[in-house]
């Protein structure tokens, strides 16, 4: 769903930052010299050179990486390479599947002290736990919601997408899961398992007179918004931060009363991890406020699951303003979707797109 946006917008930080990094919250060489292997998207937070250098200097643990290009590939690598990985980054929607296949071990939260300030809404995500045990530490999160041109009336509901006032001025994210989720919210249903798919379809079709653009990349969204092709859109929370901060676009991100369509990524320890203690030390660093502030302000990052880390950002920081912790109370997070339901969602979106094109 949003993996491409989460990882492709990360830029390498200057080596000059290394000198300014403090990681006093890490244990001082609490483990014998060794290494951990992390499985992740490339360029997605865990492989920042400045961070790895500081972590190794403090703990004696060397961090190496292997990468995947899709979440299905991630699961395949875990299945076929037992003992190869100490830590894996996986979306909540995939975590339940990994737990069901016994690919992850329960997290010993006593060895992750920074987890004490992880937002309880995220920690309680059912995809991260089984039989009362947590199998991943929530790491970062984001959502899709409404974005509107600054100066226009701030909407309070997704119903605005069908408001005649925005005829020909709406852009939609060309993503089946997102759009069915929004259609479910518009018709008062569960985004992961809407029972009345006809109502979802009707809600999405009601937007037709207003649809100007179906966008698929952040760059396309930025260029079209800058060209004033549309005023209202479904958009990513992190994308709105970058559009305003980097591209200087007059966009305001809005979470309506129905809530956002959310995602959350977690840090899990494979069942066959050779160095689980070293992995948990690295997990603790990944959710540490000191690491997060450097990552978020110097490079750009999704919202931290750690409330203390998010609160450590400057009060006027866009990431902090867009990802208010109160939004977590109304956000519906995407869960694992069975193949037959995913196919149904894809079919609905193809039908709706064909209707838009008529």
C-alpha positions, -999 to +999 in steps of 0.1 A: +000+000+000+024+027+012+057+010+013+071+030-017+064+063-001+078+053+033+112+042+020+118+061-012+117+095+003+145+088+028+177+106+019+212+099+032+224+123+059+257+140+059+285+124+078+289+156+097+259+147+118+278+118+134+296+142+158+264+156+171+248+122+179+243+113+216+230+079+226+233+080+263+202+058+267+220+028+251+237+003+273+275+009+272+288-022+255+263-044+273+269-072+248+301-090+238+314-079+204+291-094+178+268-085+150+231-085+140+216-087+106+186-066+098+161-073+071+144-041+058+136-019+028+168-002+017+171+034+029+144+031+055+159+043+087+177+013+101+207+017+077+216+053+083+254+053+084+257+080+112+233+060+134+250+026+129+284+042+137+271+056+169+253+024+179+284+003+173+307+026+192+284+025+222+274-012+222+302-030+203+275-045+181+280-043+143+248-040+122+246-054+087+217-054+064+199-075+039+171-059+018+137-069+003+118-052-025+083-064-015+067-077+017+061-110+001+098-113-006+104-104+031+083-133+042+100-157+017+135-147+030+124-154+065+110-188+056+139-199+035+168-185+055+164-197+092+191-183+114+201-155+089+183-126+105+182-110+139+157-083+132+130-077+106+109-046+098+074-056+088+041-039+084+013-048+109-007-062+080+020-088+075+030-093+111+000-115+119+009-138+090+045-141+102+033-149+137+009-175+124+038-192+106+060-191+137+085-169+120+087-144+150+095-149+187+078-130+215+094-097+224+110-094+258+099-058+265+120-056+297+150-053+273+134-025+253+130+003+280+121+029+254+090+008+246+074+021+279+064+053+261+052+037+228+016+048+222-007+022+237-030+024+207-002+012+185+012-014+209-023-028+213-026-034+175-039-070+173-017-078+144+014-074+167+002-098+193-011-133+199-023-150+231-013-120+251+023-118+238+037-091+217+057-101+186+068-067+173+076-033+188+056-006+169+082+016+152+067+043+129+032+050+115+014+072+090-020+075+073-039+086+042-065+113+047-075+146+031-053+173+019-067+207+009-052+239-005-045+264+022-070+292+026-100+270+016-127+257+041-113+229+062-135+198+056-147+176+085-158+146+066-148+125+035-183+134+022-166+166+009-150+145-019-185+144-034-194+181-027-205+199-059-184+228-048-153+208-058-165+198-093-134+188-113-111+198-084-105+165-066-075+141-069-077+105-058-049+081-048-049+053-074-048+025-048-075-001-043-070-007-006-070+030+002-100+038-018-121+009-006-111+019+029-123+055+023-155+042+007-160+020+038-155+050+061-179+071+040-206+043+044-199+037+081-180+004+077-149-014+088-121-006+063-106-041+065-139-061+062-168-040+048-199-062+045-218-039+022-195-036-008-223-021-029-224+008-005-186+012-008-189+012-045-217+037-045-198+061-022-168+060-045-189+065-076-206+095-061-173+114-063-172+111-102-182+147-111-154+160-089-125+137-100-098+155-119-069+132-114-059+097-103-024+101-090+001+073-082+034+090-072+042+118-048+061+136-076+030+135-098+009+149-069+033+177-063+035+188-099-003+187-104-010+205-072+016+232-080-001+236-114-034+241-096-051+212-113-069+203-081-076+217-046-087+186-026-072+152-025-066+120-007-030+122+003-003+106+026+005+123+059+042+121+053+038+133+017+020+164+029+049+172+052+074+168+024+052+188-001+051+217+023+086+215+038+105+207+006+083+217-023+069+248-004+034+239-015+004+255+002-012+223+014-030+215+047-034+179+059-068+173+075-081+142+094-119+142+093-143+129+118-142+094+103-104+092+109-075+083+086-066+051+069-035+041+088-004+019+086+021+010+112+055-008+108+070-029+136+104-043+146+103-080+150+128-106+161+128-138+140+122-170+158+156-183+147+176-151+154+212-159+164+215-127+185+181-117+199+196-096+227+216-076+203+185-071+181+165-058+211+193-033+219+190-020+183+152-019+186+156+002+217+178+026+197+154+027+168+126+041+190+149+063+211+139+100+210+175+110+203+178+088+172+143+098+160+148+136+163+180+133+142+163+111+116+131+132+114+146+167+113+177+161+093+164+135+068+126+131+071+108+102+087+074+089+094+058+095+128+075+076+156+054+052+176+071+064+207+051+094+221+082+106+239+101+107+206+074+125+187+070+150+215+108+156+214+104+172+180+103+211+179+068+223+186+064+237+151+078+207+133+055+196+105+058+159+112+047+165+148+018+188+137+005+164+110+008+133+132-010+144+163-013+115+188-050+121+192-055+111+156-045+076+166-078+073+185-098+076+153-074+061+127-084+027+112-053+007+106-050-016+076-048-053+087-039-084+067-065-089+040-072-124+027-065-129-010-102-133-020-111-101-002-081-083-017-093-094-051-128-081-044-113-047-034-092-046-066-123-054-087-143-027-070-116-001-077-113-012-114-151-008-117-150+026-102-121+038-123-139+026-155-170+045-143-149+077-138-136+073-173-170+071-190 
